[in-house]
Amino acid sequence: MGMTVERPAILKGLDDVYVKESKLCLVDGIKGRLLYVGYDIRDLAVHSSFEETCYLLWNLRLPLRSDLETARRAIGEERKVPSDVFALLRKLPKTTAPIDALRTGVSALAAYDPELGDQSREANLRKALRVTAKTATLMAAIHRIREGKRPIAPDPSRGHAEDLLRMTTGKEPDPQMARILDVALILHADHSLNASTFGATVAASTLADLYSTVVAGIATLKGPLHGGANEQALKMLLKIGSPANAEVYVSSALAQREKLPGFGHRVYKNYDPRALILRDHAKALAERSGDMTLFDTATAVQEIMLRELAERRIYPNVDFYSGVTYHLMGLPADVFTPIFAVSRVSGWTAHVIEYWQSNRILRPLDYYIGPMEASYVPIDER
Ligand code: ACO
C-alpha cells in the first residue's frame, strides 16, 4: 500500500469511526445521556448495585431476585485469589504503581484459571465473573502489601463495593461510603468503545484469551488521557488548594494551552452525566467531613472552566469528581485508576464476549511516508 495509493484521508484518533454494533451501552454525547442496555445510568445509580450492573452487561437483561442472589454469591466466592498471586505481588518493588501491579496481578490470574483455553461463550462468561470478582481483591491486596500489611481475605457475604472498601482499608466500612463506592462502580462499568475497551477488543479480535483482553484494557486505561485522569485531577485540586487560587491557576494553565485533567471528552459535548452524579456524592461526603475546601475548590475550577470553555463544549468528565469522591473516602490517589479498572473489567469482558459473536481481526492501516528505495550499507561502511 503506502505510496502506491493516493494519499488517503487519515482518521487521526479514529473520530467518528464505527467498528462494531453493540447492544451494551449508548453514550449520547449531545444530550449528556448514558444508557446500559437501555437503562439510564441515573436510574441505575439510584436503584442498582455493581453486581446487578455486571449481570445486566453480561446477560443483556436485569436479573430476577434469584438470579441476582446467585450472581452476588458467585462474585463473593470468586473474590478469593490464589495465595501464589499475592506472593508474586510481594516480589514487585515497593515503588511499583498500584495500576502496574494490578496489570501484573490480572495477568498472573490467567495462569490459575482452569478454563483459560476454553473459548466457548459459557466459559468466557464464567471467566468474566471470576476476573471481575478477583480484580477487587487484587486491588485491595496491592495497597496492603505495599504498606507492609497482609492482604485481607474476601467476605463472600458482603457486597462487592463494601468488601472492596473493607479489604483496602482494613476497617469495617461506613455504610454511606460503601454505597457511594457501589454507585461509583456502577458509573464506571461501561462506556461504549472507549480507548481501553477498544484496546481490549483489539486483543480479543486476534482470539487471545479473556484475561489477555483485560490486561490490554488495564494497560490502555492507565494513561492520563483516559483512566489516569482521576488521579491527576485530584493532584491538581490539592495543588490549587483553595477556591481563591482557582482563577489564577486555571487562567495560567489555559494561557499555556494545558489540558486540565477531568475536563473534555471525545464523545460528550455536554456535562458527563456520571460527573453530575458523583458531584452530589462528593458534596455529601465533604459536608459530612466538615471540610468543604476540596469540594469548593473543585466547584470554583468547574465554574471557571465552564465560563471559559463551555462555548467549545468542554465540560467536567467522570474523572473530575471521582478523584474528589475517593479522596474524601480516605483512599490514596494512586488507587483511583485501579478502582476504575475494578469496575470497567465488567464492561471490557461484556464487550469482548459480544465481539466474539461476530469476530473479525481489527487491522487498520497506516500510510507509509518513509523512504522507498534505501540501499543497505554494511555496518562497517556506515
Ligand atoms: N482542558 C482544556 N482544554 C481542553 C481540554 C481540557 N481538559 N480538553 C480538550 N480541550 C481543548 C483542546 O485544547 C482542543 O482545543 P483546540 O481545538 O484549540 O486545539 C479542543 O478542546 C479539543 O480537544 P482534543 O484534545 O482535540 O479532544 P480529544 O477528543 O482528542 O481528547 C481528551 C479528549 C483526551 C479527553 C481531552 O479532552 C483531554 O486531554 N482531557 C484531559 C484528560 C482527561 O480528563 N481525560 C479523561 C477523559 S474521560 C475518561 O477517559 C474516563
Residues whose N, C-alpha, C, O or C-beta is under 5 A from the ligand:
A	BS01	ACO	P224 L225 H226 G227 A229 E258 K259 L260 P261 G262 F263 G264 H265 R266 N317 D319
